[in-house]
């Protein structure tokens, strides 16, 4: 079985995580990654994801610096070495 290595960054209030993760399989999507993270990797996912695995309202997901909403959303393909950033937006003054 092939592995796809990606880098996960999570940034937000009181959250800072950078981790390389090896994902089993090829032809993986952002949605696949979310399911794998929730089921196999500890992290602050409850602060970023709704119960239905969608992004919370004040969160953004980037693949290689591009917002997934400008790509193919949760169907965005992931490739070896991709960098995924999940951010919780911070406001204030």
N, C-alpha and C positions, 0 to 999 in steps of 0.2 A: 504494500500500500504506500502510495506517495504521501509526502508531507509538504505542506505549504507553511513557511515561516513568515509571520507578520509581527509587527511591533504595535502594541496597544499603549496609547497614552490616555490618561484620564486626568482632567484638570478642572478644578472647581474650588469653592470655599472648603478649606480643610481637607482637600483631596489632591494628591499628586501621586500618580502612579505611572511608571513606564516599565513595560514587561514585554519580552519577546515570547511569542507563543507558537508552538508547532501544531498546526491543524492537520488532522488526517484527511486525506482526499485531495482531489483536484476539482476544478470547476466550482469553487466555493463562492458564496455571495456574502454580502454584509449581513443579511438575515440569518444565514447559516452560522456566521461568527457569533451573533448575539445569542443564538440558542446554545452554542458550545460554551460561551462564557458563563451563561446562567447555570448550565448543568455540570460543568467540569472545572471551573476556576473561581476561586474566592475573589471578591472585589466589591466595590461600592455600587453594585448594579442597581440596587433598589433606589438610589438617589438619581439615577439616570433613566431608568426604564419603567414603564407602566406595567401592570400585571399582564397585559396582553402582548408584552414585549415591544411595544412601540416606544419611541422616545418621549420623555416627559416634555411638557410645553416649553420649558426654558432650557432645553438641552439641544446641542448641535453635534452632528457626527460628520467628520471629515475623513476622506480617504485620500492620502497623499496631498493634503491641503485643500481639497475641493469638497464642498458641501455635498452630501449624498443626495440632497434634494435637487441639485443641478445635474446629477448623474442619473442613475437608475433607481434611486431610493434604496429600499432593502434588497432589491435585485442586483445592486451594483456588484460586479465581479471583483474578486480579490485574487491577487497574484503574489508570487514569491517576493518577499521584501517590502510589500506594501506597508505603509504606516497609517494606522487608524487612530484618530484622535476623537475622544468623546469629551465634550465640555459642558459644564453647568454654567450658564451665563451668570455673571456677577454684576449687580447694579449698586448704585449708591453714590455718595458724593463726598 
